[in-house]
Amino acid sequence: MAGLLDAMQGFAVIGIVIAVGYVAARMRVGGSQAQMVLNRMSFFVATPCLIFSILSRERLTTLLHPSIVVAFVAALTVGALFLLCNRLWFHLRAPDAAIGALGALYLNSNNIGLPVATYILGNPALVVPIVMMQWLIFMPAGLAALDATTRGTVSVRAMVLQPLRQPILIGSVLGVIVSAINARVGFDVVPAFVRDPIGMIGDAAVPMILMAFGMSLRGARPLGSRSGRAAALTVVALKNLVMPAVAFAMAYWAMGFRGPVLYACVVLAALPTGQNVYNYAASYNAGVAFSRDCILVSTIVSPLVIAGIALALG
């Protein structure tokens, strides 16, 4: 019960900030570009600073924790299951099927994952290995699949360079480097007058992310189109129900995790579909409405699932 109460308090914090963003959008505070500005500021400035601040103070064992195996196996499982469902029932075009697989396996590790890890799990560093796994493995693989199914060719150059254009990944790598140097020399090599402003900027990341997400909910109508509705609901079921179940089975029986580590593995697996999937869909003009429905519905369902996980495991 204590875990459920902690989770509910965490969701209350997250929900209030999201609601502020929604009300601000309804009142047109900041104008029509407010959501875009908040998203870009958080993505390009605040979140990289936050990730750097966290990782530069963490031990490298945080990134090498075996729990990343759980996240990897659970993601691959649900992605493969969607492709199997599509082959048997939905028969979506190949690019749309690729978007569906990404929707099932790609976690919203930034917009929702960071707040959940911060306010529910109590440690924002828990989500960092998932961030790096997705950007170093799943994102290049997803882009390769979309290249192959829409253009008929695979751009190796785009696959290699795309992660290097991600500021959060750059902040992660720099944080790891500083952490390794700190461990080697035995003290923090970043002076306080540099670290403090980076930390101040990073502290703004989560509020900006949540308010921007709240703004995006204004006028949203999930599953408005009948075409692809069954496929979208299947993605949501795989993402919000099957993936946490696979993560639990893998963590509990295969890895032998118990207590907080088991809880964190299952909660993070229940995160909704990442908004990057919509960006990829729009870039390749493949499954745009389909990806938007998956993201929105899985985001609505995710808190209920995480509350159930907290009640069972917290």
DOMAR-476706 format. One record per atom (N, C-alpha, C): x, y, z. Coordinates in steps of 0.02 Angstrom, whole numbers, padded with zeros to 5 digits, always signed. Layout:
! residues N
XYZ;...
END
This chain:
! residues 314
+00041-00061+00000;+00000+00000+00000;+00043+00063+00000;+00100+00060+00035;+00144+00119+00036;+00168+00136-00034;+00185+00083-00074;+00207+00095-00142;+00153+00128-00184;+00090+00106-00174;+00035+00137-00212;+00027+00210-00193;+00031+00225-00128;+00025+00295-00106;+00081+00338-00135;+00142+00311-00134;+00198+00348-00164;+00186+00361-00238;+00161+00309-00273;+00148+00317-00344;+00094+00368-00357;+00041+00366-00316;-00014+00413-00326;+00009+00485-00312;+00051+00493-00262;+00078+00560-00248;+00121+00583-00307;+00161+00536-00334;+00202+00554-00391;+00159+00573-00451;+00106+00534-00464;+00061+00551-00519;+00024+00616-00507;+00009+00631-00444;-00023+00695-00428;+00022+00753-00447;+00086+00747-00430;+00134+00800-00448;+00137+00807-00524;+00145+00750-00558;+00149+00751-00631;+00085+00778-00662;+00027+00754-00637;-00037+00775-00665;-00051+00848-00656;-00032+00877-00599;-00044+00948-00588;-00005+00990-00637;+00058+00972-00649;+00098+01011-00696;+00072+01003-00767;+00051+00942-00785;+00020+00932-00852;-00043+00974-00858;-00083+00976-00805;-00145+01015-00806;-00131+01089-00815;-00077+01113-00783;-00058+01183-00792;-00042+01197-00865;-00007+01151-00898;+00008+01160-00969;-00055+01160-01011;-00102+01115-00995;-00165+01112-01033;-00204+01178-01025;-00210+01202-00963;-00246+01265-00951;-00212+01323-00986;-00145+01324-00984;-00109+01377-01017;-00123+01376-01092;-00128+01317-01122;-00144+01312-01193;-00215+01336-01207;-00262+01317-01163;-00331+01339-01171;-00336+01415-01167;-00295+01446-01125;-00297+01518-01116;-00250+01554-01164;-00218+01515-01208;-00172+01542-01258;-00114+01580-01227;-00092+01558-01169;-00033+01589-01138;+00029+01570-01178;+00066+01619-01199;+00126+01606-01238;+00113+01602-01313;+00050+01606-01333;+00035+01605-01405;+00035+01535-01434;+00028+01532-01499;+00021+01468-01533;+00085+01428-01535;+00142+01460-01522;+00207+01426-01526;+00233+01404-01458;+00193+01413-01405;+00218+01399-01338;+00239+01326-01329;+00198+01280-01353;+00215+01209-01345;+00280+01193-01382;+00287+01218-01442;+00347+01205-01481;+00409+01233-01447;+00402+01293-01419;+00459+01324-01385;+00479+01284-01323;+00430+01264-01283;+00445+01224-01224;+00477+01157-01243;+00450+01125-01294;+00478+01061-01316;+00550+01068-01339;+00563+01119-01379;+00630+01128-01405;+00679+01149-01351;+00658+01192-01305;+00702+01212-01250;+00718+01153-01205;+00668+01112-01191;+00681+01054-01148;+00725+01003-01184;+00712+00992-01249;+00748+00941-01286;+00821+00961-01299;+00831+01023-01321;+00898+01044-01341;+00940+01074-01285;+00909+01099-01231;+00947+01134-01180;+00939+01101-01111;+00878+01101-01084;+00869+01083-01014;+00881+01010-01000;+00853+00965-01041;+00860+00893-01027;+00932+00869-01035;+00969+00890-01087;+01041+00871-01088;+01078+00894-01026;+01062+00954-01001;+01095+00977-00939;+01076+00933-00880;+01011+00913-00877;+00989+00870-00822;+01024+00803-00825;+01026+00772-00884;+01058+00707-00891;+01132+00711-00875;+01164+00764-00898;+01236+00773-00882;+01246+00779-00806;+01204+00819-00773;+01211+00828-00701;+01202+00763-00664;+01154+00722-00686;+01142+00658-00653;+01200+00610-00664;+01218+00601-00728;+01267+00549-00744;+01337+00566-00721;+01354+00630-00722;+01422+00648-00703;+01435+00634-00629;+01381+00628-00589;+01388+00612-00518;+01374+00539-00503;+01351+00501-00553;+01336+00431-00543;+01396+00387-00558;+01397+00328-00528;+01447+00279-00545;+01429+00246-00611;+01480+00223-00646;+01468+00193-00711;+01427+00129-00706;+01425+00098-00647;+01385+00038-00639;+01311+00051-00650;+01290+00115-00644;+01220+00132-00658;+01202+00113-00730;+01247+00127-00777;+01233+00112-00847;+01243+00038-00863;+01285+00005-00824;+01301-00065-00838;+01258-00113-00797;+01207-00088-00764;+01165-00130-00722;+01130-00182-00766;+01127-00245-00744;+01096-00298-00785;+01021-00287-00799;+00989-00240-00765;+00919-00226-00779;+00907-00204-00851;+00960-00179-00884;+00952-00157-00953;+00936-00217-00997;+00957-00278-00978;+00940-00338-01015;+00865-00349-01015;+00833-00335-00958;+00760-00342-00953;+00726-00295-01002;+00746-00232-01002;+00715-00183-01047;+00724-00203-01120;+00784-00227-01137;+00799-00245-01206;+00756-00304-01229;+00753-00357-01189;+00715-00417-01207;+00640-00401-01211;+00614-00363-01162;+00543-00346-01163;+00525-00305-01224;+00568-00258-01243;+00554-00216-01302;+00555-00258-01366;+00605-00300-01374;+00608-00342-01434;+00548-00389-01439;+00526-00414-01382;+00470-00461-01381;+00406-00429-01407;+00389-00369-01380;+00326-00338-01401;+00331-00312-01473;+00390-00290-01494;+00397-00269-01564;+00385-00327-01611;+00414-00386-01595;+00404-00445-01636;+00332-00468-01634;+00299-00463-01576;+00229-00484-01571;+00184-00440-01615;+00198-00374-01618;+00158-00332-01662;+00166-00352-01735;+00228-00365-01755;+00239-00385-01825;+00203-00450-01840;+00201-00496-01792;+00164-00558-01802;+00089-00545-01808;+00062-00502-01764;-00010-00484-01768;-00026-00451-01834;+00019-00408-01858;+00007-00375-01921;+00005-00426-01979;+00050-00474-01976;+00052-00524-02030;-00011-00567-02029;-00037-00581-01969;-00095-00625-01964;-00161-00588-01977;-00167-00525-01954;-00233-00493-01954;-00236-00425-01987;-00189-00381-01974;-00198-00311-01994;-00177-00298-02066;-00122-00328-02087;-00097-00321-02156;-00084-00248-02173;-00053-00211-02127;-00033-00142-02140;+00023-00141-02191;+00030-00084-02225;+00087-00075-02269;+00151-00081-02228;+00206-00099-02260;+00269-00111-02225;+00292-00050-02184;+00288+00011-02210;+00309+00068-02169;+00264+00077-02108;+00198+00068-02117;+00152+00074-02060;+00165+00019-02008;+00182-00040-02032;+00198-00095-01986;+00261-00079-01946;+00310-00047-01979;+00371-00027-01943;+00355+00024-01889;+00310+00071-01905;+00289+00121-01855;+00252+00086-01798;+00211+00036-01813;+00176+00000-01761;+00223-00038-01715;+00275-00069-01744;+00324-00105-01703;+00361-00056-01658;+00380+00002-01686;+00413+00053-01645;+00367+00078-01589;+00302+00086-01606;+00254+00108-01556;+00248+00060-01498;+00255-00005-01513;+00250-00055-01460;+00312-00058-01416;+00371-00047-01445;+00433-00058-01407;+00467+00005-01383;+00451+00063-01412;+00488+00125-01397;+00456+00161-01337;+00493+00168-01283;+00467+00198-01222;+00474+00274-01223;+00427+00307-01191;+00432+00380-01182;+00477+00392-01121;+00541+00381-01133;+00590+00385-01078;+00606+00457-01059;+00588+00505-01100;+00604+00574-01086;+00544+00611-01056;+00491+00621-01095;+00435+00662-01073;+00399+00634-01012;+00392+00568-01010;+00358+00536-00953;+00407+00496-00910;+00457+00466-00941;+00503+00424-00903;+00542+00462-00851;+00567+00521-00868;+00604+00560-00819;+00561+00581-00760;+00501+00608-00771;+00458+00623-00712;+00440+00562-00671;+00425+00506-00704;+00408+00445-00667;+00467+00421-00626;+00527+00419-00657;+00586+00398-00621;+00602+00446-00564;+00588+00511-00573;+00604+00560-00522;+00554+00558-00464;+00490+00558-00479;+00439+00567-00427;+00408+00502-00401;+00415+00447-00438;+00386+00384-00416;+00441+00335-00394;+00494+00329-00436;+00548+00283-00418;+00601+00317-00375;+00601+00383-00375;+00647+00420-00332;+00718+00425-00358;+00731+00406-00421;+00798+00409-00448;+00796+00419-00523;+00804+00481-00548;+00800+00493-00620;+00853+00457-00660;+00908+00436-00628;+00960+00400-00664;+00938+00332-00689;+00883+00305-00660;+00860+00239-00681;+00839+00237-00754;+00818+00294-00781;+00792+00294-00849;+00847+00304-00900;+00907+00324-00879;+00960+00341-00925;+00983+00282-00967;+00993+00221-00939;+01012+00165-00982;+00962+00151-01037;+00898+00161-01023;+00846+00150-01074;+00852+00202-01129;+00865+00265-01109;+00874+00318-01158;+00930+00300-01206;+00987+00279-01179;+01044+00263-01222;+01031+00201-01264;+00998+00151-01236;+00981+00091-01274;+00938+00108-01335;+00888+00151-01323;+00842+00167-01378;+00877+00208-01432;+00918+00256-01413;+00949+00298-01463;+01008+00265-01498;+01041+00218-01465;+01098+00185-01496;+01078+00123-01535;+01021+00091-01517;+01002+00028-01549;+00935+00034-01586;+00882+00051-01550;+00815+00049-01580;+00803+00105-01631;+00829+00165-01617;+00817+00219-01664;+00852+00206-01730;+00917+00189-01732;+00948+00174-01797;+00914+00115-01833;+00895+00064-01795;+00861+00007-01827;+00794+00027-01856;+00756+00069-01819;+00692+00093-01843;+00698+00136-01905;+00748+00180-01905;+00759+00222-01964;+00781+00180-02024;+00820+00128-02012;+00840+00084-02067;+00780+00048-02097;+00734+00026-02053;+00674-00008-02077;+00630+00040-02117;+00624+00102-02094;+00583+00151-02130;+00616+00170-02196;+00682+00176-02197;+00718+00189-02260;+00704+00133-02309;+00711+00072-02286;+00704+00015-02331;+00633+00008-02358;+00583+00023-02316;+00513+00012-02336;+00483+00071-02374;+00513+00130-02368;+00485+00188-02403;+00528+00209-02463;+00593+00200-02457;+00638+00222-02511;+00670+00165-02548;+00666+00105-02520;+00696+00048-02553;+00770+00040-02540;+00800+00087-02504;+00871+00083-02488;+00881+00099-02414;+00938+00081-02388;+00955+00095-02318;+01014+00142-02318;+01005+00200-02284;+01060+00248-02279;+01101+00234-02217;+01159+00203-02228;+01203+00188-02171;+01228+00253-02139;+01240+00303-02181;+01264+00367-02155;+01212+00398-02108;+01148+00395-02127;+01095+00422-02084;+01090+00384-02019;+01099+00318-02022;+01096+00277-01962;+01152+00295-01914;+01212+00307-01941;+01270+00322-01899;+01266+00392-01870;+01244+00440-01911;+01245+00510-01890;+01185+00530-01848;+01128+00495-01856;+01068+00515-01820;+01077+00519-01744;+01107+00468-01711;+01116+00474-01639;+01161+00533-01619;+01208+00551-01663;+01253+00606-01647;+01218+00673-01647;+01158+00675-01677;+01119+00737-01679;+01072+00744-01620;+01073+00695-01575;+01028+00696-01518;+01062+00728-01458;+01041+00788-01438;+01075+00823-01384;+01072+00786-01318;+01019+00749-01305;+01014+00712-01242;+01066+00656-01241;+01077+00624-01298;+01128+00572-01301;+01197+00603-01292;+01207+00661-01321;+01272+00695-01312;+01283+00713-01239;+01230+00738-01205;+01236+00752-01134;+01250+00690-01093;+01220+00633-01114;+01231+00570-01080;+01304+00548-01087;+01330+00552-01148;+01399+00530-01160;+01448+00574-01121;+01438+00640-01122;+01482+00685-01085;+01478+00670-01010;+01417+00656-00985;+01410+00639-00914;+01448+00576-00896;+01445+00526-00940;+01482+00463-00927;+01557+00477-00927;+01580+00518-00973;+01652+00533-00976;+01675+00567-00912;+01637+00617-00890;+01655+00653-00828;+01652+00606-00768;+01602+00562-00767;+01597+00514-00712;+01659+00469-00709;+01682+00446-00768;+01741+00404-00771;+01803+00442-00748;+01808+00505-00768;+01866+00546-00747;+01864+00557-00671;+01804+00573-00645;+01798+00583-00572;+01819+00521-00534;+01798+00463-00558;+01816+00400-00524;+01891+00389-00527;+01921+00410-00582;+01993+00399-00591;+02035+00444-00546;+02016+00509-00542;+02057+00557-00505;+02036+00562-00432;+01974+00540-00416;+01952+00540-00347;+01918+00603-00323;+01903+00649-00369;+01866+00710-00350;+01828+00736-00411;+01781+00782-00399;+01740+00810-00453;+01781+00860-00492;+01792+00845-00556;+01834+00889-00597;+01796+00949-00624;+01729+00948-00619;+01690+01005-00643;+01683+01055-00586;+01708+01116-00594;+01704+01165-00538;+01632+01186-00525;+01620+01209-00464;+01552+01225-00443;+01522+01280-00486;+01562+01329-00507;+01534+01385-00546;+01511+01363-00616;+01534+01304-00637;+01510+01275-00700;+01452+01227-00687;+01460+01184-00636;+01409+01134-00621;+01344+01166-00598;+01347+01219-00558;+01286+01248-00530;+01239+01275-00584;+01262+01315-00632;+01215+01338-00684;+01189+01281-00727;+01231+01230-00739;+01206+01172-00777;+01150+01139-00738;+01159+01132-00672;+01107+01102-00631;+01043+01144-00629;+01051+01210-00626;+00992+01254-00626;+00952+01247-00690;+00987+01245-00746;+00952+01236-00810;+00919+01168-00814;+00955+01116-00790;+00927+01049-00791;+00865+01042-00748;+00861+01080-00693;+00802+01076-00649;+00739+01098-00685;+00746+01137-00738;+00687+01161-00775;+00661+01109-00825;+00698+01055-00836;+00681+01008-00890;+00614+00974-00878;+00605+00943-00820;+00544+00905-00807;+00482+00949-00809;+00481+01008-00776;+00421+01051-00781;+00405+01072-00853;+00456+01088-00893;+00444+01108-00962;+00416+01050-01002;+00445+00990-00992;+00421+00931-01028;+00347+00919-01013;+00329+00921-00949;+00261+00905-00929;+00212+00959-00953;+00230+01022-00947;+00184+01075-00971;+00175+01071-01047;+00229+01056-01083;+00222+01050-01156;+00177+00991-01173;+00182+00936-01136;+00138+00880-01148;+00066+00898-01134;+00054+00935-01079;-00014+00958-01064;-00042+01002-01120;-00001+01045-01148;-00023+01086-01204;-00042+01044-01264;-00007+00988-01275;-00021+00947-01333;-00088+00911-01328;-00116+00906-01268;-00180+00871-01259;-00240+00913-01280;-00231+00978-01288;-00286+01021-01308;-00310+01002-01378;-00374+00984-01383;-00404+00967-01448;-00388+00898-01473;-00354+00857-01433;-00336+00789-01456;-00398+00744-01455;-00406+00704-01508;-00461+00657-01514;-00434+00589-01534;-00419+00546-01485;-00390+00482-01502;-00438+00436-01538;-00409+00395-01583;-00447+00344-01620;-00505+00374-01658;-00495+00434-01685;-00548+00466-01723;-00562+00433-01790;-00513+00397-01816;-00521+00364-01880;-00528+00288-01868;-00575+00257-01904;-00585+00185-01895;-00528+00144-01925;-00499+00170-01978;-00444+00133-02010;-00384+00131-01963;-00361+00072-01949;-00303+00064-01905;-00320+00065-01832;-00385+00069-01814;-00403+00072-01743;-00383+00008-01707;-00397-00050-01737;-00380-00114-01705;-00305-00120-01697;-00267-00099-01747;-00194-00102-01743;-00168-00056-01688;-00198+00004-01682;-00176+00051-01631;-00190+00024-01561;-00249-00005-01552;-00266-00033-01487;-00221-00093-01470;-00201-00130-01521;-00155-00185-01510;-00087-00159-01487;-00064-00105-01518;-00001-00074-01496;-00006-00053-01423;-00062-00022-01405;-00071+00001-01336;-00071-00058-01288;-00106-00112-01306;-00107-00171-01263;-00037-00201-01255;+00000-00205-01310;+00068-00231-01306;+00113-00186-01264;+00106-00122-01275;+00149-00074-01239;+00134-00071-01165;+00069-00064-01148;+00051-00051-01078;+00038-00113-01036;+00024-00170-01069;+00008-00231-01031;+00059-00286-01042;+00072-00303-01105;+00116-00359-01118;+00189-00343-01100;+00212-00283-01117;+00282-00267-01103;+00298-00269-01028;+00255-00240-00984;+00269-00247-00912;+00267-00320-00889;+00221-00360-00918;+00217-00430-00899;+00281-00467-00919;+00305-00455-00979;+00368-00486-01001;+00426-00463-00957;+00426-00397-00941;+00480-00371-00898;+00479-00404-00830;+00419-00414-00802;+00414-00447-00737;+00440-00518-00741;+00418-00556-00792;+00440-00625-00799;+00515-00629-00807;+00542-00585-00849;+00614-00585-00862;+00652-00566-00798;+00629-00513-00764;+00665-00488-00705;+00660-00536-00647;+00600-00565-00637;+00589-00607-00578;+00620-00676-00585;+00606-00708-00642;+00628-00778-00649;+00696-00784-00683;+00708-00746-00736;+00771-00754-00772;+00829-00719-00738;+00817-00657-00712;+00871-00618-00682;+00873-00623-00606;+00819-00647-00575;+00819-00654-00503;+00813-00589-00464;+00785-00536-00496;+00778-00472-00461;+00721-00474-00411;+00729-00437-00358;+00677-00430-00307;+00677-00358-00283;+00624-00339-00247;+00622-00274-00214;+00623-00215-00263;+00660-00162-00246;+00658-00100-00286;+00681-00110-00358;+00728-00156-00370;+00753-00166-00439;+00698-00197-00481;+00663-00247-00455;+00607-00278-00490;+00552-00226-00503;+00536-00187-00453;+00484-00135-00458;+00502-00085-00513;+00565-00062-00514;+00586-00013-00564;+00582-00043-00634;+00604-00106-00642;+00602-00137-00709;+00531-00139-00737;+00483-00157-00695;+00414-00164-00719;+00381-00096-00730;+00393-00049-00685;+00364+00019-00693;+00390+00051-00757;+00455+00047-00769;+00483+00079-00829;+00458+00044-00893;+00445-00021-00889;+00418-00056-00947;+00347-00034-00963;+00312-00006-00913;+00243+00016-00923;+00238+00088-00948;+00294+00121-00961;+00292+00188-00989;+00257+00187-01057;+00225+00243-01075;+00189+00244-01140;+00236+00248-01199;+00207+00245-01258;+00245+00250-01320;+00279+00317-01325;+00342+00317-01345;+00381+00379-01351;+00357+00423-01407;+00359+00489-01396;+00336+00536-01446;+00382+00539-01507;+00443+00513-01500;+00487+00510-01558;+00457+00469-01615;+00415+00421-01597;+00384+00379-01649;+00342+00423-01696;+00306+00471-01668;+00267+00517-01710;+00313+00558-01755;+00371+00580-01728;+00418+00618-01769;+00442+00576-01828;+00457+00512-01817;+00480+00469-01871;+00424+00459-01922;+00362+00448-01896;+00306+00438-01941;+00295+00499-01986;+00298+00559-01956;+00289+00620-01995;+00345+00629-02045;+00407+00613-02026;+00464+00622-02070;+00459+00577-02131;+00433+00517-02122;+00428+00469-02178;+00357+00466-02207;+00311+00506-02180;+00242+00507-02203;+00212+00436-02202;+00222+00403-02146;+00198+00334-02139;+00163+00326-02072;+00099+00310-02073;+00063+00297-02011;+00061+00356-01963;+00050+00416-01989;+00053+00475-01947;-00003+00475-01895;-00067+00469-01918;-00123+00468-01871;-00120+00406-01826;-00098+00350-01854;-00090+00288-01818;-00042+00297-01759;+00015+00327-01772;+00065+00337-01718;+00039+00386-01666;+00004+00438-01687;-00024+00487-01639;-00074+00453-01592;-00117+00410-01620;-00165+00374-01578;-00131+00328-01527;-00079+00293-01551;-00042+00248-01506;-00012+00286-01448;+00018+00344-01463;+00051+00383-01411;+00000+00410-01361;-00054+00438-01386;-00102+00470-01342;-00138+00419-01298;-00163+00364-01328;-00200+00315-01288;-00154+00280-01239;-00094+00263-01260;-00048+00229-01213;-00028+00276-01156;-00025+00341-01170;-00009+00389-01117;-00067+00395-01067;-00128+00389-01091;-00186+00392-01046;-00190+00328-01004;-00174+00271-01035;-00180+00207-00999;-00122+00196-00951;-00064+00221-00967;-00003+00207-00928;-00009+00221-00853;-00036+00278-00831;-00041+00290-00759;-00083+00237-00723;-00136+00213-00755;-00177+00161-00723;-00137+00097-00715;-00098+00079-00766;-00058+00018-00761;-00004+00025-00708;+00029+00082-00707;+00082+00093-00657;+00053+00093-00587;-00008+00120-00579;-00040+00117-00513;-00052+00045-00492;-00074+00003-00539;-00083-00068-00524;-00018-00102-00506;+00036-00085-00542;+00101-00113-00526;+00124-00092-00457;+00111-00028-00440;+00130-00003-00373;+00091-00040-00319;+00027-00054-00332;-00013-00090-00283;+00013-00161-00274;+00035-00192-00329;+00058-00262-00325;+00129-00269-00300;+00173-00223-00321;+00245-00231-00307;+00275-00178-00263;+00241-00120-00258;+00272-00063-00224;+00284-00073-00150;
END
